[in-house]
Amino acid sequence: MADYPIVSADDHIDMQWLPADLFTSRTSEKIRDRVPRVESSERGAIWTVDGKMIAPHGPRWGTSTMMAGMKSGLERGDALREGEFRPTTPKLRLEDMARDGVTASVLYGPINALMLNDPEARRATYRAYNEWLAEFCAAAPNQFVGVGLIPYDNAEEAATEIRHVADLGLKQVMFLAARTEIPTFESFWEPMWTAAEETGVIIGFHLSGGLRTVPDRALAKGLGPNGVAVSVIPMQMDEPLAGIVFGGVLERHPKLKIVLAETGIGWIPYVLQRMENVLDRFQGNQEYWDARGGIGLSLRPTEYFQRQVWATFQEDEVGLMTLSKMGSDRVMWASDYPHPDGTWPNSQAAMEKQFGRLDPAIRRQITSDNARQLYGLP
């Protein structure tokens, strides 16, 4: 066990663990019947909106209810108990962290289940979740780092909620960069980038959707779609990353901070190398670009990454072989608690397997220092 605090830079609060009255108790009477609520069903307690199920509520056993036929961390670790909401009970969550040798945890929320079609209800739902999250994190402010929710289709609303999140004391928001229909290189997103830079709120590009050949409905059809989805989804941030570089976002907003969350790191050196080669070719045809307003980048793609971008991973031995191409201060380990793809409750063994040959100082950077410095943790 390390003699310094381990930080898991990507963990989760899923819809099934939220208090049943979270949204109905925190929204106005005008829209209370349009926000998520818990109801009874033949399948047990479920979250519904407009009479339609959007997520289960409470503990669930069996791979049929878990991502792609895999057991959740809680079930795998024999910590799934009837009526026990471990991830959203501060004392129990801290116990689970201690069991795994983790001191602090970055908490990403259940945005997938909250993609409501009703704009007013969605705004109220995100606001209610963010305010509840700030209260939850106050139970252990040096150990819980809450990540607020913002919309992925409305830049002005995203900017407004970023400023509200900053007022709440949350340090980061979650942006579904792969799911949005408006690419990160479009000027449409300027209000969001500006709000994040001005407030210092970090934007986390977290995994979700964005798979061209595997729509959500296909996941029930067998090994093919599930194998594709789980295997390749970490690499879906290649376009958003290239977008903020070549779209000039990091050039215009030098204090903006971006985290590529749960993306793994092995693909990043190749994408950075590819962007470097592309930029060289663009600069080799300077007249073409001068006639179209110029390239407008003062740094190389890798320099932007090393100045403003971080990435998290659970298990990525290939990525660790190429740290010099990214910078060891750019990557952060995570357990992904309590998700099926994570390492809880065996994170110590997973870290030893991956980091055993690393310089101890670099191991400490990746598992502690980088996240503590980014999030201002003691």
SEDOVO-918712 format. One line per 3 residues: number of its first residue (from 0); their letters; for each residue x, y, z of N, C-alpha, C. Coordinates in steps of 0.02 Angstrom, whole numbers, always signed. Layout:
<pts>
NUM = a = X,Y,Z,X,Y,Z,X,Y,Z; ... .
</pts>
This chain:
<pts>
0 = mad = +42,-60,+0,+0,+0,+0,+44,+62,+0; +27,+111,-41,+67,+172,-46,+63,+213,+19; +116,+250,+33,+117,+293,+93,+96,+364,+76 .
3 = ypi = +60,+372,+21,+32,+437,+2,-40,+426,-21; -81,+478,-23,-152,+469,-40,-163,+450,-113; -199,+396,-125,-216,+375,-193,-282,+409,-213 .
6 = vsa = -283,+436,-273,-343,+469,-299,-368,+430,-359; -432,+412,-358,-464,+382,-416,-498,+438,-455; -473,+452,-515,-494,+511,-552,-556,+501,-595 .
9 = ddh = -587,+442,-591,-650,+430,-627,-689,+375,-592; -737,+397,-551,-784,+351,-520,-854,+376,-534; -905,+341,-507,-973,+356,-530,-1026,+358,-476 .
12 = idm = -1076,+399,-489,-1139,+398,-454,-1192,+384,-507; -1219,+324,-506,-1268,+304,-556,-1339,+318,-533; -1384,+319,-581,-1454,+336,-568,-1484,+289,-516 .
15 = qwl = -1467,+226,-517,-1499,+178,-473,-1485,+191,-399; -1432,+231,-385,-1413,+243,-316,-1437,+310,-289; -1470,+349,-330,-1492,+415,-307,-1553,+411,-261 .
18 = pad = -1562,+459,-215,-1622,+460,-173,-1685,+464,-216; -1736,+428,-197,-1797,+422,-237,-1832,+489,-248; -1824,+535,-201,-1859,+599,-206,-1813,+656,-229 .
21 = lft = -1754,+638,-255,-1705,+690,-271,-1735,+744,-317; -1769,+724,-369,-1793,+773,-419,-1861,+802,-400; -1905,+761,-375,-1972,+787,-358,-1970,+834,-299 .
24 = srt = -1922,+825,-254,-1918,+869,-195,-1880,+934,-208; -1846,+938,-266,-1804,+996,-279,-1827,+1035,-341; -1885,+1021,-367,-1911,+1058,-425,-1979,+1088,-408 .
27 = sek = -1997,+1138,-447,-2059,+1174,-434,-2120,+1131,-449; -2175,+1149,-418,-2237,+1113,-429,-2257,+1113,-503; -2237,+1166,-538,-2255,+1173,-608,-2230,+1115,-652 .
30 = ird = -2171,+1090,-636,-2142,+1038,-679,-2129,+973,-642; -2153,+968,-581,-2138,+910,-539,-2160,+844,-571; -2215,+846,-609,-2239,+784,-640,-2202,+768,-705 .
33 = rvp = -2152,+810,-723,-2114,+799,-785,-2041,+779,-773; -2022,+774,-710,-1953,+755,-694,-1951,+682,-671; -1893,+651,-669,-1889,+580,-649,-1916,+567,-579 .
36 = rve = -1951,+511,-573,-1979,+490,-509,-1972,+414,-504; -1974,+388,-444,-1969,+316,-432,-2039,+287,-425; -2052,+233,-461,-2116,+198,-458,-2104,+123,-451 .
39 = sse = -2155,+88,-428,-2151,+16,-423,-2170,-16,-489; -2140,-74,-503,-2156,-111,-564,-2144,-185,-552; -2161,-226,-602,-2148,-297,-596,-2075,-313,-589 .
42 = rga = -2033,-266,-612,-1960,-275,-610,-1930,-245,-547; -1973,-221,-502,-1949,-187,-442,-1954,-112,-450; -1920,-76,-406,-1922,-2,-410,-1885,+22,-472 .
45 = iwt = -1914,+70,-507,-1883,+97,-567,-1892,+173,-569; -1845,+205,-603,-1851,+276,-619,-1893,+283,-683; -1940,+329,-682,-1981,+340,-741,-1987,+415,-757 .
48 = vdg = -2000,+429,-820,-2019,+496,-844,-2075,+486,-894; -2130,+521,-884,-2188,+514,-928,-2210,+441,-934; -2204,+405,-879,-2227,+335,-878,-2179,+285,-908 .
51 = kmi = -2121,+308,-932,-2073,+263,-964,-2012,+253,-919; -1990,+191,-915,-1931,+175,-874,-1868,+206,-905; -1828,+238,-863,-1764,+264,-886,-1705,+231,-850 .
54 = aph = -1718,+199,-793,-1664,+166,-756,-1693,+126,-699; -1658,+75,-675,-1680,+40,-614,-1665,+83,-554; -1695,+67,-497,-1681,+102,-435,-1664,+51,-382 .
57 = gpr = -1608,+61,-348,-1587,+16,-295,-1543,-41,-320; -1521,-83,-274,-1475,-138,-292,-1507,-186,-342; -1465,-212,-387,-1487,-262,-436,-1433,-317,-440 .
60 = wgt = -1455,-380,-441,-1409,-436,-447,-1415,-465,-518; -1362,-496,-540,-1365,-532,-603,-1339,-493,-662; -1303,-526,-706,-1272,-491,-762,-1323,-462,-811 .
63 = stm = -1384,-485,-810,-1433,-460,-858,-1449,-387,-846; -1436,-361,-787,-1450,-291,-773,-1388,-248,-777; -1331,-278,-792,-1268,-241,-792,-1244,-229,-864 .
66 = mag = -1196,-185,-871,-1171,-166,-936,-1143,-227,-973; -1171,-240,-1031,-1144,-290,-1077,-1131,-358,-1044; -1176,-378,-999,-1170,-444,-969,-1112,-452,-921 .
69 = mks = -1088,-397,-892,-1034,-402,-843,-1061,-382,-774; -1035,-411,-722,-1056,-395,-655,-1029,-326,-634; -1069,-291,-594,-1045,-228,-567,-990,-241,-516 .
72 = gle = -953,-189,-500,-901,-196,-450,-929,-218,-383; -987,-191,-364,-1016,-208,-300,-1035,-282,-296; -1063,-308,-350,-1080,-379,-350,-1018,-422,-351 .
75 = rgd = -969,-401,-392,-906,-438,-396,-870,-439,-328; -877,-385,-290,-843,-379,-226,-886,-400,-167; -943,-434,-181,-987,-458,-128,-1009,-401,-82 .
78 = alr = -1027,-344,-112,-1048,-286,-73,-1116,-260,-95; -1154,-302,-129,-1220,-282,-153,-1272,-312,-105; -1307,-268,-68,-1353,-291,-17,-1420,-256,-24 .
81 = ege = -1473,-292,-13,-1541,-266,-19,-1549,-203,+25; -1574,-150,-7,-1589,-89,+30,-1529,-46,+47; -1469,-66,+25,-1408,-29,+43,-1383,+11,-17 .
84 = frp = -1381,+77,-9,-1361,+122,-63,-1289,+144,-50; -1242,+98,-59,-1173,+112,-41,-1143,+172,-78; -1152,+178,-144,-1119,+234,-178,-1143,+303,-158 .
87 = ttp = -1203,+309,-130,-1229,+375,-112,-1241,+382,-37; -1213,+338,+2,-1213,+345,+75,-1140,+361,+93; -1126,+423,+112,-1056,+443,+121,-1014,+395,+163 .
90 = klr = -1041,+372,+219,-1002,+327,+262,-985,+262,+226; -1034,+234,+190,-1022,+171,+155,-976,+180,+95; -984,+236,+60,-939,+248,+3,-867,+256,+27 .
93 = led = -858,+291,+82,-791,+299,+109,-762,+231,+131; -805,+188,+157,-782,+120,+175,-758,+82,+113; -796,+89,+58,-776,+55,-3,-711,+83,-31 .
96 = mar = -702,+148,-26,-639,+178,-47,-581,+153,-5; -591,+150,+60,-538,+126,+104,-521,+53,+90; -571,+13,+76,-560,-57,+60,-515,-63,-2 .
99 = dgv = -521,-17,-47,-483,-18,-110,-418,+21,-106; -404,+51,-48,-342,+90,-41,-345,+157,-74; -406,+185,-82,-415,+249,-116,-435,+302,-65 .
102 = tas = -402,+360,-68,-416,+414,-21,-467,+463,-47; -462,+481,-112,-508,+530,-141,-535,+504,-207; -595,+528,-225,-630,+500,-283,-664,+556,-322 .
105 = vly = -657,+555,-388,-691,+602,-432,-756,+569,-456; -813,+602,-445,-878,+571,-452,-915,+597,-513; -920,+556,-565,-958,+573,-625,-1030,+548,-617 .
108 = gpi = -1077,+586,-645,-1148,+573,-632,-1185,+538,-688; -1251,+528,-678,-1292,+485,-722,-1324,+522,-780; -1284,+553,-821,-1313,+596,-873,-1350,+555,-927 .
111 = nal = -1330,+493,-939,-1363,+454,-991,-1437,+445,-979; -1456,+434,-916,-1526,+423,-899,-1566,+488,-897; -1531,+545,-900,-1565,+609,-892,-1567,+649,-956 .
114 = mln = -1565,+615,-1014,-1570,+649,-1078,-1644,+661,-1094; -1675,+705,-1057,-1747,+716,-1064,-1763,+758,-1125; -1819,+743,-1157,-1839,+780,-1216,-1869,+848,-1199 .
117 = dpe = -1892,+855,-1138,-1923,+917,-1114,-1868,+965,-1089; -1852,+1019,-1126,-1796,+1062,-1107,-1803,+1092,-1037; -1862,+1114,-1019,-1872,+1145,-954,-1862,+1094,-898 .
120 = arr = -1889,+1034,-907,-1880,+982,-857,-1808,+960,-852; -1774,+958,-909,-1703,+938,-908,-1661,+989,-870; -1673,+1053,-883,-1635,+1105,-847,-1646,+1098,-771 .
123 = aty = -1709,+1088,-752,-1724,+1082,-680,-1693,+1018,-651; -1692,+965,-690,-1663,+901,-667,-1589,+908,-656; -1554,+939,-704,-1481,+948,-696,-1467,+993,-636 .
126 = ray = -1506,+1047,-629,-1496,+1093,-573,-1506,+1056,-507; -1559,+1015,-502,-1572,+978,-441,-1516,+930,-425; -1492,+894,-476,-1437,+846,-464,-1375,+883,-441 .
129 = new = -1357,+937,-473,-1296,+973,-456,-1298,+999,-385; -1357,+1023,-364,-1362,+1049,-295,-1359,+992,-245; -1391,+935,-261,-1386,+877,-217,-1313,+853,-213 .
132 = lae = -1278,+852,-270,-1209,+829,-272,-1164,+871,-228; -1174,+937,-231,-1133,+981,-189,-1143,+966,-115; -1205,+951,-97,-1220,+933,-27,-1188,+866,-9 .
135 = fca = -1191,+819,-55,-1161,+753,-42,-1086,+760,-32; -1053,+798,-75,-980,+805,-70,-959,+842,-6; -1003,+883,+21,-987,+920,+82,-976,+873,+141 .
138 = aap = -1000,+811,+135,-990,+762,+189,-916,+743,+195; -878,+748,+141,-807,+732,+142,-773,+774,+88; -767,+839,+97,-744,+884,+44,-674,+872,+18 .
141 = nqf = -631,+841,+57,-563,+826,+34,-558,+756,+3; -615,+721,+1,-614,+653,-27,-664,+643,-84; -717,+682,-85,-766,+679,-140,-759,+739,-185 .
144 = vgv = -745,+728,-249,-740,+781,-299,-799,+772,-347; -851,+811,-339,-911,+803,-379,-905,+834,-448; -932,+800,-498,-932,+823,-567,-1005,+838,-586 .
147 = gli = -1020,+902,-597,-1088,+922,-612,-1109,+903,-683; -1175,+907,-696,-1203,+891,-761,-1219,+954,-799; -1204,+954,-864,-1223,+1009,-909,-1250,+978,-973 .
150 = pyd = -1292,+1014,-1010,-1319,+987,-1073,-1264,+982,-1126; -1275,+937,-1174,-1226,+928,-1227,-1253,+952,-1294; -1307,+992,-1292,-1336,+1017,-1354,-1354,+1091,-1352 .
153 = nae = -1339,+1126,-1296,-1357,+1196,-1289,-1300,+1232,-1253; -1261,+1271,-1290,-1202,+1302,-1262,-1219,+1355,-1210; -1271,+1394,-1222,-1290,+1446,-1174,-1312,+1416,-1108 .
156 = eaa = -1353,+1363,-1112,-1375,+1330,-1051,-1316,+1297,-1015; -1271,+1269,-1054,-1211,+1239,-1024,-1171,+1292,-986; -1163,+1350,-1017,-1125,+1404,-985,-1158,+1427,-921 .
159 = tei = -1224,+1433,-923,-1261,+1453,-863,-1252,+1404,-806; -1256,+1339,-823,-1249,+1289,-770,-1178,+1284,-745; -1128,+1296,-789,-1059,+1297,-766,-1049,+1351,-713 .
162 = rhv = -1078,+1410,-725,-1071,+1464,-676,-1107,+1446,-611; -1163,+1412,-616,-1198,+1390,-556,-1158,+1337,-518; -1129,+1290,-555,-1087,+1239,-525,-1028,+1270,-488 .
165 = adl = -999,+1322,-518,-943,+1356,-485,-966,+1388,-419; -1026,+1418,-420,-1053,+1447,-358,-1065,+1394,-305; -1082,+1333,-326,-1093,+1279,-279,-1028,+1251,-250 .
168 = glk = -972,+1268,-281,-908,+1243,-257,-885,+1180,-291; -922,+1156,-342,-900,+1098,-380,-844,+1119,-428; -798,+1073,-443,-738,+1090,-480,-739,+1069,-553 .
171 = qvm = -789,+1029,-572,-788,+1002,-640,-860,+988,-662; -869,+987,-729,-932,+966,-758,-919,+911,-809; -973,+876,-826,-969,+818,-871,-1002,+836,-937 .
174 = fla = -964,+830,-992,-988,+849,-1058,-982,+788,-1104; -1038,+769,-1136,-1037,+710,-1179,-1014,+730,-1249; -949,+738,-1256,-921,+765,-1317,-929,+718,-1377 .
177 = art = -935,+653,-1365,-943,+606,-1420,-1016,+599,-1442; -1062,+619,-1399,-1133,+610,-1415,-1162,+673,-1448; -1133,+731,-1435,-1161,+792,-1463,-1160,+791,-1540 .
180 = eip = -1212,+819,-1570,-1215,+823,-1643,-1176,+883,-1669; -1156,+928,-1625,-1118,+988,-1644,-1046,+978,-1622; -999,+970,-1669,-930,+954,-1652,-897,+1007,-1609 .
183 = tfe = -845,+987,-1573,-810,+1033,-1529,-774,+1089,-1566; -761,+1081,-1631,-726,+1134,-1667,-773,+1190,-1689; -839,+1183,-1679,-887,+1234,-1701,-888,+1292,-1651 .
186 = sfw = -896,+1353,-1678,-900,+1413,-1635,-961,+1413,-1590; -1009,+1370,-1605,-1070,+1363,-1565,-1053,+1356,-1491; -997,+1324,-1474,-981,+1308,-1405,-943,+1363,-1368 .
189 = epm = -930,+1418,-1401,-890,+1471,-1369,-917,+1493,-1300; -982,+1502,-1291,-1005,+1521,-1223,-985,+1472,-1169; -986,+1407,-1186,-967,+1356,-1137,-893,+1359,-1120 .
192 = wta = -851,+1364,-1172,-779,+1368,-1159,-763,+1430,-1118; -795,+1486,-1135,-782,+1549,-1099,-802,+1543,-1026; -860,+1515,-1013,-883,+1508,-944,-836,+1464,-904 .
195 = aee = -813,+1410,-934,-767,+1365,-899,-700,+1398,-885; -675,+1435,-934,-611,+1468,-923,-617,+1523,-870; -670,+1561,-872,-678,+1617,-825,-689,+1592,-753 .
198 = tgv = -724,+1537,-745,-737,+1511,-678,-684,+1463,-652; -644,+1436,-698,-595,+1386,-678,-625,+1316,-672; -688,+1308,-692,-720,+1242,-690,-692,+1198,-746 .
201 = iig = -670,+1139,-729,-642,+1092,-777,-699,+1059,-817; -688,+1046,-881,-737,+1011,-921,-712,+940,-934; -751,+891,-912,-734,+821,-922,-770,+793,-982 .
204 = fhl = -733,+773,-1033,-762,+739,-1092,-770,+665,-1073; -828,+646,-1050,-837,+577,-1029,-867,+534,-1084; -851,+469,-1082,-878,+422,-1130,-954,+420,-1128 .
207 = sgg = -984,+411,-1185,-1056,+397,-1190,-1076,+397,-1263; -1108,+343,-1284,-1134,+340,-1352,-1081,+353,-1404; -1101,+384,-1459,-1054,+402,-1511,-1027,+344,-1551 .
210 = lrt = -1060,+285,-1546,-1037,+226,-1583,-1080,+219,-1646; -1050,+224,-1704,-1087,+226,-1767,-1123,+160,-1782; -1091,+104,-1766,-1120,+40,-1786,-1156,+4,-1729 .
213 = vpd = -1157,+33,-1669,-1188,+0,-1612,-1237,+47,-1577; -1297,+54,-1602,-1347,+94,-1565,-1365,+59,-1500; -1390,+97,-1452,-1405,+69,-1386,-1450,+7,-1391 .
216 = ral = -1498,+8,-1436,-1546,-47,-1441,-1513,-112,-1463; -1452,-108,-1492,-1418,-168,-1517,-1385,-208,-1462; -1377,-178,-1403,-1338,-211,-1350,-1373,-273,-1323 .
219 = akg = -1437,-281,-1336,-1472,-340,-1313,-1465,-399,-1361; -1428,-390,-1415,-1429,-440,-1469,-1369,-488,-1469; -1326,-485,-1419,-1274,-536,-1417,-1204,-510,-1410 .
222 = lgp = -1156,-555,-1419,-1086,-540,-1407,-1058,-489,-1456; -1080,-491,-1519,-1052,-445,-1569,-1057,-373,-1549; -1118,-345,-1541,-1123,-274,-1524,-1094,-257,-1455 .
225 = ngv = -1101,-303,-1407,-1073,-289,-1342,-996,-289,-1343; -968,-336,-1380,-895,-337,-1385,-868,-275,-1419; -902,-252,-1471,-881,-190,-1505,-887,-131,-1458 .
228 = avs = -945,-124,-1426,-957,-66,-1383,-906,-60,-1327; -896,-114,-1290,-853,-111,-1232,-779,-104,-1252; -760,-135,-1308,-690,-134,-1329,-668,-67,-1357 .
231 = vip = -709,-36,-1398,-684,+23,-1434,-708,+90,-1407; -756,+90,-1361,-783,+153,-1338,-731,+200,-1307; -677,+175,-1275,-628,+223,-1248,-596,+267,-1300 .
234 = mqm = -595,+245,-1363,-560,+283,-1415,-604,+334,-1450; -667,+343,-1426,-713,+387,-1460,-696,+461,-1450; -647,+477,-1408,-630,+547,-1396,-578,+573,-1444 .
237 = dep = -560,+534,-1496,-511,+559,-1544,-536,+621,-1580; -600,+620,-1602,-626,+678,-1638,-635,+738,-1593; -666,+732,-1533,-669,+790,-1489,-602,+820,-1472 .
240 = lag = -551,+777,-1461,-484,+803,-1446,-456,+841,-1505; -459,+811,-1565,-434,+847,-1624,-474,+911,-1636; -538,+910,-1618,-580,+968,-1628,-559,+1028,-1586 .
243 = ivf = -542,+1016,-1523,-523,+1073,-1480,-453,+1098,-1497; -413,+1056,-1530,-347,+1078,-1552,-352,+1117,-1617; -377,+1084,-1670,-380,+1116,-1736,-435,+1169,-1740 .
246 = ggv = -485,+1165,-1697,-536,+1217,-1695,-514,+1278,-1659; -453,+1278,-1631,-427,+1337,-1598,-454,+1349,-1528; -490,+1301,-1501,-520,+1310,-1434,-466,+1320,-1382 .
249 = ler = -415,+1278,-1382,-362,+1284,-1332,-317,+1344,-1346; -314,+1366,-1408,-278,+1427,-1425,-313,+1488,-1397; -379,+1492,-1406,-417,+1550,-1384,-428,+1551,-1308 .
252 = hpk = -426,+1492,-1278,-441,+1487,-1206,-383,+1451,-1171; -327,+1485,-1162,-267,+1451,-1136,-273,+1427,-1064; -323,+1451,-1027,-332,+1429,-958,-386,+1375,-951 .
255 = lki = -416,+1356,-1007,-467,+1304,-1006,-434,+1237,-991; -466,+1196,-948,-440,+1131,-930,-490,+1077,-952; -464,+1026,-987,-505,+971,-1013,-480,+905,-986 .
258 = vla = -526,+863,-963,-508,+795,-943,-543,+746,-990; -506,+701,-1020,-534,+646,-1059,-545,+589,-1010; -607,+578,-990,-621,+534,-935,-641,+464,-957 .
261 = etg = -609,+414,-928,-621,+343,-941,-604,+324,-1013; -560,+361,-1044,-544,+351,-1114,-484,+305,-1124; -448,+289,-1071,-385,+255,-1081,-335,+304,-1112 .
264 = igw = -272,+282,-1117,-221,+328,-1142,-179,+299,-1199; -185,+235,-1214,-143,+204,-1264,-151,+233,-1333; -212,+258,-1349,-224,+285,-1416,-200,+356,-1424 .
267 = ipy = -188,+391,-1368,-174,+463,-1371,-107,+479,-1406; -52,+443,-1392,+10,+459,-1426,+4,+455,-1502; -33,+404,-1527,-41,+399,-1599,-80,+458,-1626 .
270 = vlq = -135,+477,-1594,-175,+533,-1618,-136,+598,-1616; -96,+608,-1563,-55,+668,-1560,-4,+668,-1617; +28,+611,-1629,+76,+605,-1684,+42,+620,-1751 .
273 = rme = -17,+592,-1759,-54,+604,-1822,-70,+677,-1830; -92,+711,-1777,-107,+782,-1781,-45,+823,-1797; +12,+803,-1768,+75,+837,-1783,+91,+832,-1857 .
276 = nvl = +84,+772,-1885,+98,+762,-1956,+50,+802,-2000; -13,+803,-1981,-63,+841,-2020,-47,+915,-2018; -28,+941,-1960,-12,+1012,-1955,+48,+1029,-1999 .
279 = drf = +98,+985,-2000,+156,+996,-2044,+135,+1002,-2117; +89,+960,-2137,+66,+963,-2207,+25,+1025,-2221; -15,+1045,-2173,-52,+1107,-2181,-4,+1166,-2188 .
282 = qgn = +46,+1168,-2145,+95,+1223,-2147,+137,+1222,-2211; +141,+1163,-2241,+176,+1158,-2305,+136,+1187,-2363; +75,+1204,-2351,+32,+1235,-2402,+4,+1300,-2373 .
285 = qey = +49,+1342,-2347,+30,+1402,-2311,-13,+1450,-2352; +2,+1455,-2417,-36,+1501,-2459,-110,+1484,-2459; -125,+1419,-2461,-195,+1397,-2460,-229,+1421,-2397 .
288 = wda = -196,+1412,-2340,-227,+1431,-2277,-228,+1506,-2267; -177,+1541,-2291,-177,+1615,-2286,-237,+1645,-2322; -256,+1614,-2377,-314,+1639,-2414,-380,+1625,-2378 .
291 = rgg = -377,+1584,-2327,-437,+1565,-2290,-433,+1585,-2216; -394,+1636,-2202,-390,+1663,-2135,-332,+1639,-2093; -291,+1594,-2121,-233,+1570,-2085,-248,+1510,-2041 .
294 = igl = -195,+1477,-2017,-202,+1419,-1974,-218,+1440,-1902; -185,+1492,-1878,-204,+1521,-1814,-184,+1482,-1752; -136,+1437,-1758,-113,+1400,-1700,-42,+1420,-1683 .
297 = slr = -31,+1441,-1621,+35,+1463,-1600,+77,+1406,-1570; +44,+1350,-1555,+78,+1292,-1526,+67,+1230,-1568; +106,+1180,-1555,+97,+1115,-1586,+41,+1077,-1550 .
300 = pte = +8,+1029,-1583,-44,+990,-1549,-23,+959,-1483; +37,+929,-1482,+61,+898,-1420,+71,+951,-1366; +91,+1010,-1385,+101,+1063,-1336,+35,+1085,-1305 .
303 = yfq = -17,+1089,-1345,-83,+1105,-1317,-104,+1051,-1268; -96,+988,-1288,-114,+933,-1244,-76,+937,-1178; -12,+949,-1182,+29,+950,-1121,+17,+1012,-1079 .
306 = rqv = -16,+1061,-1107,-33,+1121,-1069,-102,+1118,-1037; -150,+1085,-1071,-220,+1094,-1050,-262,+1031,-1045; -235,+973,-1060,-276,+912,-1063,-247,+858,-1017 .
309 = wat = -293,+822,-984,-275,+764,-944,-318,+705,-968; -298,+644,-952,-337,+586,-971,-334,+534,-915; -389,+496,-907,-391,+445,-855,-395,+375,-885 .
312 = fqe = -373,+326,-847,-374,+257,-869,-380,+212,-809; -403,+151,-820,-404,+100,-767,-346,+51,-776; -345,+18,-835,-293,-31,-849,-270,-19,-921 .
315 = dev = -208,+3,-929,-184,+21,-996,-108,+16,-997; -83,-45,-1001,-11,-55,-1001,+22,-27,-1064; -13,-29,-1120,+14,+0,-1182,+24,+75,-1173 .
318 = glm = -26,+108,-1144,-20,+180,-1133,+39,+197,-1088; +50,+157,-1037,+105,+171,-991,+173,+163,-1025; +176,+124,-1079,+238,+117,-1116,+255,+179,-1157 .
321 = tls = +205,+222,-1167,+215,+280,-1210,+205,+346,-1173; +217,+345,-1108,+207,+405,-1067,+246,+465,-1092; +306,+453,-1118,+348,+508,-1139,+317,+548,-1196 .
324 = kmg = +272,+517,-1233,+240,+551,-1290,+184,+597,-1267; +158,+584,-1206,+104,+626,-1179,+128,+671,-1123; +172,+644,-1081,+192,+677,-1020,+161,+640,-961 .
327 = sdr = +202,+618,-914,+175,+580,-858,+132,+622,-812; +136,+688,-820,+92,+732,-780,+24,+743,-812; +11,+710,-867,-53,+719,-904,-102,+662,-891 .
330 = vmw = -82,+610,-858,-125,+551,-852,-141,+537,-778; -200,+509,-766,-223,+496,-698,-257,+428,-696; -238,+389,-646,-268,+323,-637,-338,+330,-607 .
333 = asd = -382,+281,-621,-449,+280,-593,-472,+208,-582; -517,+198,-535,-544,+131,-522,-610,+119,-558; -645,+172,-577,-711,+167,-610,-764,+137,-565 .
336 = yph = -756,+141,-500,-805,+117,-451,-873,+148,-464; -929,+110,-461,-934,+38,-451,-949,+1,-516; -924,+26,-572,-943,+0,-638,-910,-67,-653 .
339 = pdg = -941,-105,-699,-915,-171,-718,-845,-169,-748; -829,-115,-783,-765,-110,-817,-708,-88,-772; -724,-77,-707,-675,-50,-662,-633,-102,-626 .
342 = twp = -592,-79,-579,-546,-123,-543,-566,-134,-470; -616,-98,-445,-637,-108,-376,-667,-178,-367; -652,-214,-314,-613,-194,-255,-540,-218,-258 .
345 = nsq = -515,-230,-318,-447,-258,-326,-399,-209,-358; -408,-145,-342,-367,-94,-374,-294,-98,-356; -278,-118,-295,-208,-123,-276,-171,-173,-319 .
348 = aam = -203,-230,-332,-172,-281,-374,-167,-256,-446; -219,-221,-470,-217,-195,-538,-162,-143,-547; -153,-101,-496,-100,-51,-499,-31,-83,-497 .
351 = ekq = -23,-133,-454,+42,-165,-449,+60,-199,-515; +11,-231,-547,+24,-264,-611,+47,-214,-663; +16,-155,-664,+32,-106,-716,+94,-64,-698 .
354 = fgr = +99,-45,-635,+149,+5,-616,+212,-25,-585; +214,-91,-578,+270,-123,-543,+338,-105,-571; +342,-93,-636,+407,-77,-667,+419,-2,-676 .
357 = ldp = +370,+38,-657,+377,+110,-666,+421,+140,-612; +454,+195,-629,+489,+234,-578,+439,+253,-524; +455,+244,-460,+408,+260,-406,+382,+332,-408 .
360 = air = +424,+379,-430,+402,+448,-434,+348,+457,-486; +354,+421,-543,+303,+425,-595,+239,+390,-573; +248,+334,-539,+189,+299,-512,+150,+345,-466 .
363 = rqi = +185,+382,-423,+151,+428,-378,+117,+484,-416; +149,+510,-468,+116,+560,-509,+48,+537,-534; +48,+477,-563,-11,+451,-598,-67,+433,-550 .
366 = tsd = -49,+408,-492,-100,+384,-445,-118,+434,-391; -82,+491,-388,-94,+538,-334,-83,+611,-354; -20,+628,-369,-2,+698,-375,-40,+736,-430 .
369 = nar = -47,+704,-489,-79,+740,-544,-151,+759,-527; -188,+713,-500,-258,+727,-482,-262,+776,-423; -219,+767,-374,-221,+813,-317,-207,+884,-338 .
372 = qly = -160,+893,-384,-144,+961,-407,-199,+989,-451; -227,+948,-494,-281,+972,-538,-342,+993,-499; -360,+955,-448,-421,+968,-410,-410,+1005,-344 .
375 = glp = -347,+1024,-332,-334,+1062,-271,-345,+1024,-207; -329,+959,-207,-339,+917,-148,-278,+920,-103; -287,+914,-38,-229,+916,+7,-189,+851,+3 .
</pts>
